[in-house]
């Protein structure tokens, strides 16, 4: 069975003033703050997380448990412009990653990973998009 959890690190977080966060809040339960190993870059007015093998690189965000995963993920895939029907390579891909919850437990969760080159993009120090705004 695929995980029902989703890790968000940018405009879908609480306080992001984004209508898609409102959708997420209706379609999921907030589980808490969490981190994911990776590096965070400023793409535009939004961030993109990429994989990193350095255990000191973390991306800060939130985890949600989706009520209806197929429905919610299909809507979020459209928002992130990834998946079937979008020109390849898409800006993001949705993949499973290990997430560390605020209580220290690790779980598997869906994460939208930035899928384009990061050369020339601003690295967000500390991996927290909200702290860097």
Secondary structure, 3 states (H helix, E strand, C coil): CCCCEEEECCCCCCCCCCHHHHHHHHHEEEEEEEEEECEEEECCCCEEEECCCCCCCEEEEEEEEECCHHHHHHHHHHHCCCCCCCCCCCCEEEEEEEEEECCCCEEEEEEEEECCCCCCCEECHHHCHHHHC
